[in-house]
């Protein structure tokens, strides 16, 4: 598995991807950009294959690159992780070592055949595995309404690059469907401006006092060495 990761990393460098993502950014997460257009059908890609779907590699088995055959979650294209058999699609993502990332992706299942329970495993660097399931017999999805479900996967990055892989866990040709892979971007609350307050600052210098405006959090320190609230009246 480590050899596969190294091979994929070297391949990506040699290809010279036109898009250079920053840490925690997925390239072509909704699979809209690829060398070939699947149109209203699909194209089956067999491993090993790199970057024919921009940013992605087919590392095991085969996958179907779906066009208008069924409803995508985002845009018009998506992935069936089973082409003629179980497959894997992966991407090398820039990360910051030690940082914990939350990945979101949309999952459905090929409604065309058995088994109804579609399963995939998500890993980073061949580790931190988590299995995800989608049951077409419960959701009743169809090609016109795939009833996509958003899944969440959390991992801690080990290095400056992380090999992210989605692997089908079923042997049949009608597999788990994948789309709209992206990182969760947390909402950062705006910090309101804190008005400064006037104090009369006393010192042992030539000018023994002067008015200063400081933040409320700094007032206790000033008061501790003899400053007083409010501007100096005899400055």
Buried (B, 14 or more C-beta within 10 A) or exposed (E): EEEBBEBBEEBBEEEEBEEEBEBBBBBBBBBBBBEEEBEEEBBBBBBEBBBBBBBBBBBBBBBBBBBBBBBBBBEBBBBBBBBEBBBBBBBBBBBBEEEEBEBBBBBBBBBEEEBBBBBBBBBBBEEBEBEBBBBBEEBEBEEEEBBBBEBEBEBEBBEEBBBBBBBBBBEBBBBBBBBBBBBEEEEEEEEEEEEEBEBBBBEEEEEEBBEBEBEEEEBEEBEEEEBBEEBBEEE
